[in-house]
Amino acid sequence: MNRETLRDAPDGAETLDAMPALQIKGLNVWFNSARDRKHATESHVVRGIDLAIAAGERVGLVGESGCGKTTTILAAMGLLPASASVSGEVILDGRNIIADGESGIQPHRWRDIAMVFQGAMSAFNPVKTIGWQIQEALQFHDIASGAAAASRVVQLLGMVGLAEQDAQSFPHQLSGGMKQRAMIAMALACNPKVLLADEPTTALDVVVQDQILKLLVRLSEELNLALILVTHDLGVVAQTCTRAAVMLEGEIVEAGVVDDLYRRPQHPYTRSLFEATPNLADSRQGAEEVGTATGHLLEVTDVRTIYAGHRRVRKGATQTAAVDGVSLHVDQGEMVALVGQSGCGKTTTLHNIMGMLPVNEGSITINAQEVTTLTPRQWRALRRDVQMIYQDPYESLDVRFRVSDTVQEPLLIHRIGNSQAERMDMVNAALRDVGLAPEDYAQRYPHELSGGQRQRVAIAASLVLRPKLLLADEPVSMLDVSVRTGILELLDRLRHEHQVGILMITHDLSTAAKYADRIIVMREGRVVETGEPWQIIHAPRTDYTRQLIESVPSPDPRSRHVVE
């Protein structure tokens, strides 16, 4: 439903010399949060957005979760749910395509303006081939059918760097990067003038992310395609876009040339976003040696693991090692980063250390105790000393438990504390350790917490046992840039204050460079390089490490390499 704009829209877009390919003027979006009109309340989530983009131009729409980025582009596509009310204009070829609701925008959707959705992993029908699904889009929009459609599918796949035979593949047979390429091919099927890309590199490792960004830049230039890139990652914007608009609480608070935003931000929020974005230049030289004469807290020696899916491979079958001769160590109070692309064996290594997955060869010791031969009962006593922080804060907390129950549960399992009062003292201390005031957060449920607060609760539940070793599996990859910085600084502080050893998995070398004492690079199940951050970043010994470094998007636009 369209409605009159409530107030003047802020000037968030630059004036273009030619008619823009897409212009958004005074866009407002409200969501009705109740089922019946009597108790209806409205949230004004997008407030007076002005944005224009020319053919062949790339503009970043930047901001943290909940700021209204995705809602803005969904409104431009006419894809908001029925609970949304919209005012303003979305102008294509001089016409406001949202003025008449669905009947006005339907002829333009996918033909003139198309979208690449965030979840390429789940956006395809799992029981249909990729080619069938792209061909269906061509037939539905009367672009081509029969042999002509099949030929167009091959052309589209080639355009995004996929082979002709990939048309016969089912989604589960493609990697994450290949799925994202196929999603881009589908979005381009009807030759749109404008492409809206919503976090197109989320969940992709840094090398594949670099490939997708280069693909989007190339397509924009070759097809004269106007591209709006929605992301919370300023490094991605700096490497792909010439202009950007920064959103905060539903409004564009600053817009302009990316280089100006980086070097001369006018709004404090823009400044804080760039300051929170990690940079490879933050690598430290001469990290302090923290080992002790009594040996390493964790030592992994020549570990080999044959692993496929959720079960070990049967005897006689073809055996591929997920972990192939890995050796590493972590000392008390030390943070070690384990980096590499998806599928290189990082998480399998962590599962080996935790005793969640048996090893085929090699040794793992924690506090000089061999753990590869422990029974489940023997492992139970050791789990107090070894805790894990998982990647997804939205899945790692039980939705039925209050925060205090979640943090107290490990104490109950390990029978720690002589009374409820004593345990609550420990819970409150753990919450304070992670920066959550017990009086404000102890009685909350997970749905009442932000992503960063949920991850802090998960860390508190790990710390309440006062472990000696923390294993962190991509602990900040699901979080916004400023929240990410808060969690990493928290881990850095805790390992110094409590002398906890931390082994952290990450695909982000810039994060590892800033916070880790040492970096271990894995590829195809093997360790290919180990060293201090400064050495790894500035004097890498292997071509693979150099590739990882070159793929990291810098927040400084003058360090641009994606568009080359």
Sequence and secondary structure as in RCSB ss.txt:
>XXXX:A:sequence
MNRETLRDAPDGAETLDAMPALQIKGLNVWFNSARDRKHATESHVVRGIDLAIAAGERVGLVGESGCGKTTTILA
AMGLLPASASVSGEVILDGRNIIADGESGIQPHRWRDIAMVFQGAMSAFNPVKTIGWQIQEALQFHDIASGAAAA
SRVVQLLGMVGLAEQDAQSFPHQLSGGMKQRAMIAMALACNPKVLLADEPTTALDVVVQDQILKLLVRLSEELNL
ALILVTHDLGVVAQTCTRAAVMLEGEIVEAGVVDDLYRRPQHPYTRSLFEATPNLADSRQGAEEVGTATGHLLEV
TDVRTIYAGHRRVRKGATQTAAVDGVSLHVDQGEMVALVGQSGCGKTTTLHNIMGMLPVNEGSITINAQEVTTLT
PRQWRALRRDVQMIYQDPYESLDVRFRVSDTVQEPLLIHRIGNSQAERMDMVNAALRDVGLAPEDYAQRYPHELS
GGQRQRVAIAASLVLRPKLLLADEPVSMLDVSVRTGILELLDRLRHEHQVGILMITHDLSTAAKYADRIIVMREG
RVVETGEPWQIIHAPRTDYTRQLIESVPSPDPRSRHVVE
>XXXX:A:secstr
 B   SS     S   SS  SEEEEEEEEEEE SSSGGG  EEEEEEEEEEEE TT EEEEE  TTSSHHHHHHH
HHT   TTEEEEEEEEETTEETTTTTHHHHTTTBTTTEEEE S HHHHS TTS HHHHHHHHHHHTTS  HHHHH
HHHHHHHHHTT  GGGGG  GGGS HHHHHHHHHHHHTTT  SEEEEESTTTT  HHHHHHHHHHHHHHHHHTT 
EEEEEES HHHHHHH SEEEEEETTEEEEEEEHHHHHHS  SHHHHHHHHHS  GGG  SS      TT  SEEE
EEEEEE BTTB   TTS   EEEEEEEEEE TT EEEEE  TTSSHHHHHHHHHTSS  SEEEEEETTEE TT  
HHHHHHHTTTEEEE S TTTSS TTS HHHHHHHHHHHTT  SSHHHHHHHHHHHHHHTT  HHHHTT  GGGS 
HHHHHHHHHHHHHTT  SEEEEESTTTTS HHHHHHHHHHHHHHHHHH  EEEEEES HHHHHHH SEEEEEETT
EEEEEE HHHHHHS SSHHHHHHHHHS  S GGG  TT 
